[in-house]
Amino acid sequence: MGMVTFVWILIFFHLIAPDAPEVIKQMAIEQARESGATEEALDAQRPIIEFFTMPVVMGFVGWVLTVVVAFLGSLLGGAIFQKEAPGRV
């Protein structure tokens, strides 16, 4: 499922909405301005914003989050439905 997420994000940002990363960058900068960030702070944040709005990075982050959520769901499901060994009471 994580790889499907990764591939979907790449397809989406390259073929369906190639201008979306730029829109996301502008929204992030506007939110920083609204929260009172100075121009120096914005200049320092721009490389980070640009890095995290690259489609490959967004795909990788989506993949990692999918793997983490699936792992935690598996742990929770295993804890809830855990069975005792047949010889134990």
Backbone as CSV, one residue per row, in Angstrom:
resi,resn,N_x,N_y,N_z,CA_x,CA_y,CA_z,C_x,C_y,C_z
1,MET,0.826,-1.187,0.000,0.000,0.000,0.000,0.871,1.252,0.000
2,GLY,1.989,1.184,0.687,2.882,2.333,0.724,3.446,2.666,-0.645
3,MET,3.764,1.647,-1.413,4.288,1.882,-2.765,3.202,2.444,-3.678
4,VAL,1.967,2.013,-3.471,0.857,2.561,-4.253,0.715,4.049,-3.959
5,THR,0.828,4.410,-2.687,0.764,5.817,-2.292,1.892,6.602,-2.957
6,PHE,3.094,6.064,-2.917,4.245,6.728,-3.512,4.039,6.951,-5.011
7,VAL,3.622,5.903,-5.713,3.415,6.002,-7.160,2.273,6.967,-7.467
8,TRP,1.193,6.909,-6.687,0.067,7.812,-6.919,0.490,9.265,-6.754
9,ILE,1.249,9.569,-5.732,1.703,10.941,-5.516,2.572,11.403,-6.683
10,LEU,3.455,10.546,-7.151,4.288,10.915,-8.307,3.435,11.170,-9.548
11,ILE,2.483,10.272,-9.814,1.613,10.463,-10.979,0.795,11.742,-10.827
12,PHE,0.236,11.950,-9.648,-0.609,13.122,-9.418,0.157,14.418,-9.652
13,PHE,1.325,14.535,-9.054,2.067,15.791,-9.138,2.821,15.977,-10.460
14,HIS,3.006,14.922,-11.222,3.679,15.069,-12.513,2.709,15.173,-13.683
15,LEU,1.580,14.470,-13.609,0.666,14.430,-14.748,-0.650,15.167,-14.509
16,ILE,-1.254,14.980,-13.347,-2.586,15.528,-13.104,-2.524,16.984,-12.662
17,ALA,-1.707,17.282,-11.697,-1.624,18.646,-11.161,-0.168,19.073,-11.019
18,PRO,0.519,19.340,-12.122,1.939,19.695,-12.030,2.185,21.037,-11.351
19,ASP,1.180,21.900,-11.253,1.363,23.194,-10.597,1.045,23.144,-9.103
20,ALA,0.574,22.015,-8.600,0.198,21.900,-7.192,1.363,22.156,-6.223
21,PRO,2.573,21.650,-6.466,3.656,21.956,-5.521,3.907,23.457,-5.374
22,GLU,3.801,24.203,-6.463,3.994,25.654,-6.379,2.889,26.299,-5.551
23,VAL,1.664,25.829,-5.713,0.538,26.348,-4.922,0.751,26.031,-3.447
24,ILE,1.224,24.830,-3.155,1.480,24.441,-1.764,2.583,25.314,-1.165
25,LYS,3.630,25.589,-1.943,4.707,26.468,-1.468,4.168,27.845,-1.117
26,GLN,3.351,28.406,-2.017,2.799,29.740,-1.770,1.895,29.750,-0.541
27,MET,1.108,28.697,-0.361,0.245,28.614,0.824,1.079,28.551,2.101
28,ALA,2.163,27.796,2.079,3.023,27.680,3.255,3.662,29.023,3.585
29,ILE,4.099,29.747,2.562,4.712,31.059,2.784,3.680,32.045,3.321
30,GLU,2.464,32.005,2.776,1.397,32.888,3.263,1.048,32.581,4.714
31,GLN,0.978,31.322,5.071,0.685,30.948,6.455,1.791,31.425,7.387
32,ALA,3.024,31.347,6.940,4.139,31.828,7.759,4.038,33.339,7.953
33,ARG,3.676,34.047,6.888,3.515,35.503,7.000,2.382,35.850,7.952
34,GLU,1.267,35.149,7.852,0.118,35.407,8.719,0.433,35.124,10.175
35,SER,1.342,34.199,10.422,1.705,33.898,11.804,2.751,34.861,12.351
36,GLY,3.160,35.827,11.523,4.064,36.863,12.011,5.530,36.624,11.721
37,ALA,5.844,35.754,10.797,7.244,35.487,10.475,7.851,36.687,9.736
38,THR,9.080,36.993,10.062,9.783,38.087,9.393,10.308,37.606,8.041
39,GLU,10.748,38.537,7.219,11.300,38.160,5.910,12.570,37.325,6.058
40,GLU,13.353,37.599,7.110,14.557,36.791,7.346,14.174,35.355,7.670
41,ALA,13.135,35.199,8.485,12.673,33.853,8.835,12.121,33.150,7.595
42,LEU,11.392,33.893,6.769,10.873,33.298,5.532,11.997,32.870,4.593
43,ASP,13.041,33.689,4.512,14.189,33.332,3.676,14.864,32.065,4.182
44,ALA,14.891,31.894,5.510,15.491,30.695,6.091,14.597,29.467,5.861
45,GLN,13.279,29.676,5.810,12.342,28.563,5.661,12.153,28.136,4.204
46,ARG,12.443,29.002,3.269,12.201,28.686,1.850,12.874,27.401,1.371
47,PRO,14.153,27.163,1.686,14.764,25.895,1.216,14.069,24.662,1.795
48,ILE,13.618,24.763,3.036,12.925,23.632,3.662,11.580,23.414,2.997
49,ILE,10.862,24.513,2.756,9.559,24.421,2.081,9.738,23.831,0.688
50,GLU,10.740,24.294,-0.039,10.972,23.778,-1.386,11.340,22.297,-1.372
51,PHE,12.112,21.882,-0.376,12.489,20.470,-0.278,11.273,19.589,-0.031
52,PHE,10.441,19.983,0.946,9.309,19.141,1.316,8.144,19.231,0.343
53,THR,8.178,20.132,-0.619,7.127,20.179,-1.630,7.567,19.547,-2.949
54,MET,8.728,18.928,-2.960,9.141,18.171,-4.143,8.299,16.895,-4.194
55,PRO,7.766,16.535,-5.361,6.904,15.353,-5.454,7.557,14.064,-4.938
56,VAL,8.833,13.872,-5.190,9.502,12.653,-4.718,9.551,12.626,-3.196
57,VAL,9.818,13.760,-2.581,9.874,13.820,-1.120,8.474,13.610,-0.538
58,MET,7.462,14.232,-1.146,6.093,14.023,-0.664,5.696,12.556,-0.806
59,GLY,6.099,11.917,-1.893,5.807,10.500,-2.077,6.501,9.649,-1.033
60,PHE,7.754,9.956,-0.751,8.493,9.195,0.263,7.880,9.377,1.640
61,VAL,7.509,10.606,1.986,6.871,10.865,3.283,5.541,10.120,3.363
62,GLY,4.771,10.127,2.276,3.517,9.374,2.246,3.752,7.889,2.438
63,TRP,4.799,7.362,1.811,5.141,5.946,1.966,5.512,5.627,3.410
64,VAL,6.357,6.461,4.010,6.785,6.233,5.396,5.586,6.281,6.337
65,LEU,4.720,7.271,6.175,3.549,7.374,7.044,2.612,6.186,6.864
66,THR,2.460,5.704,5.646,1.629,4.524,5.408,2.212,3.310,6.114
67,VAL,3.512,3.139,6.040,4.166,2.009,6.696,4.017,2.117,8.217
68,VAL,4.188,3.300,8.771,4.078,3.484,10.226,2.648,3.208,10.693
69,VAL,1.664,3.752,9.998,0.267,3.533,10.385,-0.101,2.053,10.260
70,ALA,0.361,1.390,9.211,0.085,-0.041,9.042,0.746,-0.851,10.155
71,PHE,1.961,-0.484,10.515,2.663,-1.190,11.600,1.924,-1.018,12.923
72,LEU,1.523,0.211,13.236,0.798,0.449,14.485,-0.561,-0.242,14.480
73,GLY,-1.229,-0.245,13.334,-2.503,-0.956,13.233,-2.333,-2.445,13.435
74,SER,-1.250,-2.999,12.909,-0.972,-4.422,13.094,-0.684,-4.740,14.552
75,LEU,0.080,-3.885,15.201,0.351,-4.093,16.630,-0.933,-4.044,17.451
76,LEU,-1.765,-3.060,17.167,-3.023,-2.919,17.900,-3.937,-4.111,17.627
77,GLY,-4.056,-4.497,16.367,-4.880,-5.659,16.033,-4.360,-6.925,16.674
78,GLY,-3.064,-7.112,16.679,-2.469,-8.285,17.318,-2.694,-8.297,18.813
79,ALA,-2.632,-7.137,19.443,-2.856,-7.059,20.887,-4.317,-7.346,21.227
80,ILE,-5.229,-6.876,20.397,-6.655,-7.074,20.675,-7.061,-8.538,20.453
81,PHE,-6.599,-9.139,19.379,-7.033,-10.483,19.013,-6.035,-11.571,19.396
82,GLN,-5.156,-11.270,20.329,-4.148,-12.224,20.751,-4.837,-13.432,21.396
83,LYS,-4.379,-14.631,21.043,-4.930,-15.852,21.604,-3.910,-16.468,22.552
84,GLU,-4.430,-17.114,23.549,-3.564,-17.836,24.475,-3.134,-19.135,23.818
85,ALA,-1.988,-19.641,24.221,-1.522,-20.930,23.718,-2.513,-22.017,24.160
86,PRO,-2.735,-23.073,23.358,-3.748,-24.078,23.682,-3.561,-24.770,25.034
87,GLY,-2.367,-24.930,25.521,-2.125,-25.614,26.783,-2.230,-24.719,28.006
88,ARG,-2.383,-23.424,27.825,-2.403,-22.511,28.969,-3.815,-22.112,29.345
89,VAL,-3.951,-21.777,30.623,-5.267,-21.329,31.121,-5.180,-19.915,31.598
